[in-house]
């Protein structure tokens, strides 16, 4: 290769290297394969244009006498053989430049492409930034709504727990109040029964009235037992009154039951408890009356004043509650 060829080849190599560096800078500004291909095609076109211009200038300077004719190789001789070489084919020849461009125009074109690519990159970056901001806001809104939902659910759960606790406390207080009311009612009723029991103590003090009451109690017990022979128990203080009414009670029973007068045996070894006193307030006591039983002891009729008070109190308790508290107890 001659000096002219080496000169042209060296310049072309330098220009290619510089343009390749600019192309790499341009390619780093964007990652779009279509744009990169377009830019590389344009840069290649510019390089071919500059190479053709440099070759034209070198040939023209040679034709004007810059180089001696003896130093140029013969176009028809191959330096490696004595045979004349064929003319270069049309396909091996570089395409003729469409227009001549100098370095300033090429640099201006490249700068314009760089500005265009930078503008495109900035717009793309802005689009990415806006899209990322929108995605961030959406994600943040979703997280906020999810946390709000959790807080609302937790609040509703705690609110329900508070409501249930209030209902339980209200129910407990209501039950406690009802129990207090019922306890108060029971206290009133029991005090009423105790007052009636104290009134029974005065019945035995009236001998005429109490004697008639003992006769009726014995007759009623005989009617319930309907035994030919019975065992009678009474208080020790009432023994003489009981013995005084036995005959009349037998005759009255025989007349009402249309039977023979029964045999009544008064138990003079075991007596009923005495009336309550200050010394025996909590012990066994009896306000009066009698207890009759069959001879074998299998049938017992307790007809004391205290037993009759308990029976009457149980039967009349709903009426007593209604009179006292205005309602019928269940």
Long-range contacts (C-beta under 8 A, 24 or more apart in sequence): 2-71, 2-72, 2-73, 3-67, 4-58, 4-62, 4-67, 7-58, 8-51, 8-54, 8-55, 8-58, 11-51, 11-54, 12-47, 12-51, 12-54, 15-47, 15-50, 15-51, 16-47, 19-43, 19-46, 19-47, 22-110, 22-114, 25-114, 26-110, 26-113, 26-114, 26-117, 29-114, 29-117, 29-118, 29-120, 29-121, 30-117, 30-120, 30-121, 30-124, 35-117, 35-120, 39-113, 39-117, 42-109, 42-113, 43-110, 46-101, 46-106, 46-109, 46-110, 48-94, 48-95, 48-97, 49-97, 49-98, 49-99, 49-100, 49-101, 49-106, 50-101, 50-103, 50-106, 51-94, 52-94, 52-96, 52-97, 53-97, 53-100, 53-101, 53-102, 55-94, 185-321, 185-324, 185-325, 188-324, 189-317, 189-320, 189-321, 189-324, 192-320, 192-324, 193-309, 193-313, 196-309, 196-313, 197-287, 197-306, 197-309, 200-287, 200-288, 200-305, 200-306, 200-309, 201-275, 201-276, 201-287, 203-287, 203-288, 203-305, 204-237, 204-238, 204-275, 204-287, 204-288, 207-241, 210-238, 210-241, 210-288, 211-241, 211-244, 211-245, 213-288, 214-238, 214-241, 214-242, 214-245, 214-288, 214-289, 214-290, 215-245, 215-248, 215-249, 215-252, 217-289, 217-290, 217-303, 218-242, 218-245, 218-246, 218-249, 218-253, 218-264, 218-290, 218-292, 218-303, 219-249, 219-252, 219-253, 219-256, 220-303, 221-290, 221-292, 221-301, 221-303, 222-249, 222-250, 222-253, 222-257, 222-262, 222-292, 223-253, 223-256, 223-257, 224-301, 225-292, 225-293, 225-294, 225-299, 225-301, 226-257, 227-262, 227-294, 227-295, 227-299, 228-260, 228-262, 228-263, 229-262, 229-263, 229-264, 229-265, 229-294, 229-295, 230-262, 230-263, 230-264, 230-265, 230-292, 230-293, 230-294, 230-295, 231-265, 231-267, 231-292, 231-293, 231-294, 231-295, 231-297, 232-264, 232-265, 232-266, 232-267, 232-290, 232-291, 232-292, 233-266, 233-267, 233-270, 233-271, 233-272, 233-290, 233-291, 233-292, 233-293, 234-266, 234-271, 234-272, 234-289, 234-290, 234-291, 235-271, 235-272, 235-273, 235-274, 235-275, 235-286, 235-288, 236-271, 236-274, 237-274, 237-275, 238-288, 238-290, 239-266, 239-268, 239-271, 242-266, 242-290, 265-295, 272-304
